[in-house]
Amino acid sequence: MMEGFGMHGWGMGWGWIIGLIILVLIIWLVVWSVNQNKGVNQSSEKSPLDILKERYARGEIDKEEFEEKKKDLM
């Protein structure tokens, strides 16, 4: 009879601790993945001058317009 009581007592005690640890790990993984995604988005943003250079390279604007807009940005 004591053996059964002891097993249930330890099992219930460790059960909530393990559940709490799993919950903390899940929250940590979600926060970590969100932060990883933010880092990717920030590094891929282009400056206005980069965008202007790309437009000039594609032929959307001519040299005169490029130089005017470049002066505005500087």
C-alpha positions in Angstrom: 0.0 0.0 0.0 2.8 2.4 0.8 4.5 1.6 -2.5 1.5 2.7 -4.6 1.1 5.9 -2.6 4.8 6.8 -3.1 4.7 6.2 -6.8 1.7 8.5 -7.3 3.1 11.2 -5.1 6.3 11.4 -7.1 4.6 11.0 -10.4 2.2 13.9 -9.8 5.0 16.1 -8.4 7.3 15.6 -11.3 4.5 15.6 -13.8 3.7 19.3 -13.4 7.3 20.3 -13.3 8.0 18.5 -16.6 4.9 20.1 -18.1 6.1 23.5 -17.0 9.5 22.8 -18.5 7.9 21.8 -21.8 5.7 24.9 -21.8 8.7 27.2 -21.2 10.6 25.5 -24.0 7.7 26.0 -26.4 7.4 29.7 -25.5 11.2 30.0 -25.9 11.1 28.4 -29.4 8.3 30.7 -30.5 10.2 33.8 -29.3 13.4 32.6 -30.8 11.8 31.9 -34.2 10.2 35.3 -34.3 13.5 37.0 -33.5 15.2 35.0 -36.3 12.6 36.2 -38.8 13.1 39.9 -37.8 16.8 39.6 -38.3 16.3 38.4 -41.9 13.9 41.2 -42.8 16.1 43.9 -41.4 19.2 42.9 -43.3 17.3 42.7 -46.6 16.0 46.3 -46.5 17.5 48.6 -49.1 18.5 52.2 -48.7 16.8 54.8 -50.8 20.1 55.3 -52.7 20.2 51.6 -53.5 16.7 51.7 -54.9 17.6 54.7 -57.0 20.6 53.0 -58.4 18.5 49.9 -59.3 16.0 52.1 -61.1 18.8 53.8 -63.1 20.3 50.4 -63.9 16.9 49.1 -65.2 16.5 52.2 -67.3 13.4 53.5 -65.5 15.1 56.9 -65.1 17.8 58.7 -67.2 21.1 60.1 -65.9 19.9 63.6 -65.4 17.0 62.4 -63.2 19.3 60.1 -61.4 21.7 62.9 -60.5 18.9 65.2 -59.4 17.4 62.6 -57.1 20.8 61.6 -55.8 21.5 65.2 -54.8 18.1 65.2 -53.0 19.0 62.1 -51.0 22.5 63.4 -50.0 
